[in-house]
Amino acid sequence: MAVPGGGARDDVFNVLDLAEYTKNRPWWRKIFAPNSGSSAEKYNVATQLVIGGVTGWCTGFIFQKVGKLAATAVGGGFFLLQIANHTGYIKVDWNLVQRDMDKAKQQLKFHSSGNKMPPEVKSRVDEVIIFLKKNVVLTGGFAGGFLLGMAS
């Protein structure tokens, strides 16, 4: 190609193989946006702490309320069963209970001897650990907020 000024110009273009490019990108970046990386890449430390703290506090507060409700329901149910047992509405076959407990103990001993984690669980645990390492400030804010939410 002739260039004004007398010389020849060689244009160099990089070719982008879109099929290869999309294979190397995580699925969440394909769906949400090219900017949807870890929060450590997008936000400063103070923002990460605030986001983590607020979401942690909300989660802790809800966890506390639901936990109290669940404990009340289980305790109330146990109390009603004890009253029903004491007044004679319920008769417990303790021999059957003992036999079932022995069977459950044997099954637990059998299943705990192999102490290996299934590969599906291991891969999910690895993903969570990688996320926590990449977003350590956000995770720290969430943990602190969760504890404050549980205490309030």
Disulfide bonds with the S-S distance in Angstrom:
none
